Amino acid sequence: MGIDKMLMQDLAYATSREYLVVSYAGGYAAATISGCNTRKYHGLLVAPQPQLDGDDHVLLSALNEKISYNNNVYSLSVHRYPGEYNPDGHALIAMFSADPVPCWTFKTGDTVITKELLMDESENRVSIRYTLKEGPSSVSLQLQPFVAFRNMHTIGKANSFANLSVDTIDNGVQMRLYEGYDPLFMQVTGDAAFTNNGYWYYNAEYAVEQERGYESHEDLYSPGHFEVTLTKEQAVIFTAGLSLNNKFSFKLPASANTMKERLLKAAKQFIINTDHGVAIRAGYYWFGSWGRDTCIALPGLTLLTGNVPVFAQVVETLEAGLNNGLLSNAGIGKHALYNTVDASLWFVWSLQQYNVKIWATYKEALSNILYSYRQGTMFGIRMLDNGLITAGEEGVALTWMDAVIGGVPVTPRRGVVVEINALWYNAVCFCLEAARSEGDEAFVKEWEVLPTKIAASFIDVFWNEEKQYLADVENDWSVRPNQIFAVSLPFTPLKPHMQKAVVDKVRNELLTPRGLRTLSPLDERYTGHYAGDQMSRDHSYHQGTVWPWLLAHFAEAYLRTDEEAALPLLKELYDGMSATLEECCLYSVPEVFDGNFPYKAGGAVAQAWSVAELIRMEHIINTYKRPVS
């Protein structure tokens, strides 16, 4: 996709679309396609600093770039300050392309310069290549870095305790603004000279943070600037990383032209290497590793992309964090939080997709989960006498509908919850199937009576013959998408006519071209717009907001009940989602959309399970086989 001059010079357009490039080491570079940072999470090098905390940190925020020739100076950058954009380098952008890497083409008079941005695959290092395509034989290129050295969730201010010293290294400089950080190595190829004339720049403004109700003005420090000659014969490469760069390579990845190719490429952005093993990042920018998101996204991000070894590596990371039958809700290692009832059950579902001898390989983890749920574990999670799972404590949201305002869950789902028990039934049935395949007669004998009990209790508690749909929580008849899992999962406790009725209810009241609404528009609590400050967003997060990750499970459920009618609609839905890859973060899929037309994108700009489940949806459509009832 090439975006032309007219759109790039329209800042309303060019600052509403973002690029994202990621390293397997966990760092990333991101901004709007105009080059202007509109979020505190934007930066040219944002990387983990595990010695400080479990978050990413903005190290290099931006560059101020200028070219000069024939006694004229032209800025290629754009920054926002209160009331103005300064400088206005976007006016020189003739074209932008996000594939195979972000690439800007600048034109002034007869001079054409391209700028390409690449993250190292294995190290937290960004490389930016400048090429003189047309014009004079050479121009002078000036690169002025702006550094932040802060946690990505915070804002930095000018202060007297920052370490403003700069040390000379091969081809550049290194600095560390605050104690405890890794040093930042900034280097430039060619005849670059660095001028040390440090200065604080005040009130860089992040427009999206303003809209979201957060502090939005930051002071950034510039230690000086590089000056280098750019010729037609030799490109200039700027790099910023956490170690000395001795190679200055710039190898472009393969292009991705179709929707499927772009989704497969986007899938790689969520697979990161951490001190605790290979993990899945739930989304960009503020999400880290989340257990539930990992297990739901894992098959789509790995097994269906041909990256099977990574599946096993991530499962190993998850297993290491298993605690009393629970996977962590958020965080890894010492930063892990276990306030989730469904992550472990999604872990079982994820293993169902893996074509190995599951029981022989993962019996210990699977048994740990099942026995812990049956006997009781943290947060009131336990099996009742009727075989169903109950869970919950005051002020804690344990399911994926987890927004909390002032210590009170927005969607209180304490007790016996529909998708938790659909997952529980599926987990018990699958483990029995796996145990039988390995001849584990003791396990089978102990557990084989449970599925019938669970199924009968499930129907008794959740099904209403008159209403013809499933309760969301025992005695709560809110029409929500969680009931779809009772049909979509490989093992279902529902009878065929119940399955069809559930799908009909979801299709008629919750389905949109962007996913499933989290609450029926017929409900007086429905909120169709996801925007505003955090309280406003949290209120609407699961009260009507659309989530695209639910589409794959809707596809499975609809195909299970009415294959002939389902396939045309599902193909139309999948094809229609291609537009979402170009309206927010190129080329990825955001976290959520408004429940109301025109279904504006919101939340995280790139979400693991949104990408993964679209990959899985395409696979489901093309390879559908009716699952076991």
BELKAKA-V583863 format. One record per backbone hydrogen bond with DSSP energy under -0.5 kcal/mol. CO is the residue of the C=O (numbers start at 1). NH is the residue of the N-H. E is the energy in kcal/mol with one decimal. If there is no record, write none. Layout:
CO:NH:E  CO:NH:E
This chain:
1:98:-0.8  2:4:-0.6  3:96:-2.0  4:8:-2.4  5:9:-2.1  7:10:-1.1  7:14:-0.5  9:11:-1.0  10:13:-1.1  10:14:-2.8  11:15:-2.1  13:16:-1.5  14:33:-0.5  14:34:-1.3  17:33:-2.5  18:586:-2.5  19:31:-1.1  21:29:-2.5  23:26:-2.1  24:273:-3.1  27:23:-2.9  28:46:-2.6  29:21:-2.4  30:43:-2.2  31:19:-2.4  32:35:-1.9  36:32:-1.3  38:208:-1.7  38:209:-1.0  39:42:-1.3  43:30:-2.6  45:47:-0.5  45:59:-2.4  45:60:-1.3  46:28:-2.7  47:57:-2.3  49:52:-2.8  49:53:-1.8  55:49:-1.2  56:152:-2.3  57:47:-2.2  57:59:-0.8  58:149:-0.9  58:150:-1.5  59:61:-0.7  59:148:-2.4  60:44:-1.8  60:45:-1.9  62:146:-2.7  63:65:-0.6  64:144:-2.6  65:76:-2.9  65:77:-0.8  66:142:-3.0  67:74:-3.2  68:140:-2.5  69:72:-1.8  72:69:-1.9  74:67:-2.7  77:89:-3.6  79:81:-0.5  79:86:-2.7  80:205:-3.1  81:84:-2.6  84:81:-3.0  84:86:-0.5  87:79:-0.9  88:91:-1.9  89:92:-2.1  90:93:-1.5  92:94:-0.6  92:107:-2.7  94:5:-0.9  95:105:-2.9  96:3:-3.6  97:103:-2.8  102:117:-2.0  103:97:-2.3  104:106:-0.6  104:115:-2.4  105:94:-3.5  105:95:-1.3  106:113:-2.3  108:111:-2.2  111:108:-2.3  112:133:-2.5  112:134:-1.6  113:106:-3.4  114:131:-2.3  115:104:-2.6  116:129:-2.5  118:127:-3.2  121:24:-1.9  123:125:-2.0  124:242:-0.9  125:120:-2.8  126:240:-2.1  127:118:-2.7  128:130:-0.5  128:238:-2.8  129:116:-2.3  130:236:-2.3  131:114:-2.4  131:133:-0.9  134:112:-1.7  137:232:-1.5  139:141:-0.5  139:230:-3.1  140:68:-2.0  141:228:-2.4  142:66:-2.2  143:145:-0.6  143:226:-3.0  144:64:-2.5  146:61:-2.1  146:62:-1.5  147:221:-2.0  150:58:-2.1  151:154:-1.9  156:219:-2.4  162:164:-0.9  167:174:-2.4  169:172:-1.9  171:188:-2.8  172:169:-2.7  173:186:-3.0  174:167:-2.7  175:184:-3.1  177:163:-3.3  178:181:-1.5  183:185:-0.6  184:175:-1.6  184:186:-0.6  185:187:-0.5  185:241:-2.1  186:173:-2.4  187:239:-2.8  193:227:-2.2  194:196:-0.6  195:197:-1.2  195:225:-1.8  199:222:-2.8  200:202:-0.5  201:220:-2.6  203:82:-0.6  204:218:-2.5  205:207:-0.7  206:210:-1.6  207:211:-2.0  208:212:-1.9  209:214:-2.8  210:213:-1.4  212:534:-0.6  216:206:-2.6  218:204:-3.1  220:201:-3.5  221:147:-3.3  221:223:-0.5  222:199:-2.5  223:198:-0.5  225:195:-3.1  226:143:-2.1  227:193:-2.2  228:141:-3.3  228:230:-0.5  229:231:-0.6  230:139:-2.4  231:132:-0.7  234:231:-1.1  236:130:-3.2  237:189:-1.9  238:128:-3.0  239:187:-2.4  240:126:-2.5  241:185:-3.1  244:246:-0.6  250:252:-0.6  258:262:-2.2  259:263:-2.3  260:264:-2.5  261:265:-2.0  262:266:-2.6  263:267:-2.0  264:268:-0.7  265:268:-0.8  266:269:-1.5  267:270:-1.4  268:271:-1.1  270:272:-0.7  270:281:-3.2  272:274:-0.5  272:279:-3.0  274:277:-1.5  277:274:-1.8  279:272:-2.5  279:281:-0.5  280:282:-0.5  282:608:-2.7  284:605:-1.2  284:606:-1.3  288:282:-3.2  288:290:-0.6  289:331:-2.3  290:294:-2.7  291:295:-2.3  292:296:-2.2  293:297:-2.5  294:298:-2.2  295:299:-0.5  297:301:-2.4  298:302:-1.6  298:303:-0.6  299:304:-2.0  302:305:-1.2  302:306:-0.5  302:307:-2.4  303:306:-0.6  307:310:-0.8  307:311:-0.9  308:311:-0.7  308:312:-1.3  309:313:-1.7  310:314:-2.8  311:315:-2.4  312:316:-2.0  313:317:-1.8  314:318:-2.5  315:319:-3.0  316:320:-1.8  317:321:-0.7  318:321:-1.2  319:322:-1.6  323:326:-1.8  326:323:-2.8  328:291:-0.6  329:291:-0.8  330:337:-2.4  332:335:-1.8  333:336:-1.8  337:329:-4.1  337:330:-1.2  338:340:-2.3  342:346:-2.4  343:347:-1.8  344:348:-1.4  345:349:-1.8  346:350:-2.7  347:351:-2.0  348:352:-1.3  349:353:-0.7  350:353:-1.2  351:354:-1.4  354:356:-1.8  356:358:-1.7  357:361:-1.7  358:362:-3.7  359:363:-1.2  362:366:-2.6  363:367:-3.0  364:368:-2.1  365:369:-2.0  366:370:-2.4  367:371:-2.8  368:372:-1.9  369:373:-2.3  370:374:-2.2  371:375:-2.7  372:376:-2.1  373:383:-0.7  374:383:-0.7  377:380:-0.6  378:381:-1.6  379:392:-2.5  380:382:-0.6  381:377:-2.8  382:390:-2.7  384:387:-1.9  388:384:-3.5  390:382:-2.2  391:415:-3.3  393:396:-1.9  396:398:-0.6  398:341:-2.3  398:342:-0.8  400:402:-1.6  403:410:-2.5  403:411:-0.6  405:408:-1.5  408:405:-2.6  410:412:-0.6  415:391:-1.3  415:417:-0.7  416:474:-2.4  417:421:-1.8  418:422:-1.8  419:423:-2.5  420:424:-2.1  421:425:-2.3  422:426:-2.2  423:427:-2.6  424:428:-2.5  425:429:-2.4  426:430:-2.6  427:431:-2.5  428:432:-2.1  429:433:-2.2  430:434:-2.9  431:435:-2.7  432:436:-2.5  433:437:-1.8  434:438:-0.9  435:438:-0.6  435:440:-2.7  436:439:-1.4  439:441:-1.7  440:444:-2.0  441:445:-2.6  442:446:-1.8  443:447:-2.0  444:448:-2.3  447:450:-1.7  447:451:-0.5  449:453:-1.1  450:454:-2.9  451:455:-2.8  452:456:-2.1  453:457:-2.4  454:458:-2.9  455:459:-2.2  456:460:-2.0  457:461:-2.6  458:462:-2.8  458:463:-0.5  459:463:-1.5  462:471:-2.2  464:468:-2.9  464:469:-0.6  469:464:-1.0  472:418:-2.5  473:476:-3.4  475:477:-0.6  476:472:-2.3  476:473:-1.1  478:480:-1.1  479:520:-1.4  480:483:-0.9  481:484:-2.1  482:485:-1.1  483:486:-1.2  484:487:-1.6  484:488:-2.2  485:489:-1.7  486:494:-0.5  490:492:-0.5  495:498:-0.8  495:499:-2.3  496:500:-2.3  497:501:-1.8  498:502:-2.4  499:503:-2.2  500:504:-2.4  501:505:-2.2  502:506:-2.4  503:507:-3.0  504:508:-2.5  505:509:-1.9  506:510:-2.4  506:511:-1.4  509:521:-0.7  510:517:-2.9  512:515:-1.1  515:512:-2.4  516:547:-2.0  520:523:-1.8  523:526:-1.9  528:595:-0.5  528:596:-2.1  529:531:-0.7  533:537:-2.6  534:538:-3.0  535:539:-1.9  536:540:-1.4  537:541:-1.3  540:543:-1.3  540:545:-1.3  543:527:-3.3  545:518:-1.0  546:593:-2.1  547:516:-1.5  547:550:-1.0  548:551:-1.9  549:552:-0.7  550:554:-2.1  551:555:-2.6  552:556:-2.2  553:557:-2.4  554:558:-2.9  555:559:-2.4  556:560:-1.7  557:561:-1.2  558:562:-2.7  562:566:-2.3  563:567:-2.1  564:568:-0.6  565:569:-0.9  566:570:-2.9  567:571:-2.3  568:572:-1.9  569:573:-2.6  570:574:-2.7  571:575:-2.5  572:576:-2.1  573:577:-1.2  574:577:-0.8  575:578:-1.5  576:579:-1.0  577:580:-1.2  578:581:-1.2  579:582:-1.6  580:583:-0.7  581:587:-0.6  584:18:-2.8  584:586:-0.6  585:588:-2.8  586:20:-0.6  589:607:-2.6  591:548:-0.5  592:602:-2.5  593:546:-2.8  596:599:-2.6  600:594:-2.2  602:591:-0.5  602:592:-1.7  604:591:-2.6  605:585:-0.6  606:284:-2.6  607:611:-2.1  608:612:-3.0  609:613:-2.2  610:614:-1.1  611:615:-2.0  612:616:-2.2  613:617:-2.1  614:618:-2.2  615:619:-1.7  616:620:-2.8  617:621:-2.5  618:622:-1.9  619:623:-1.6  620:624:-0.6
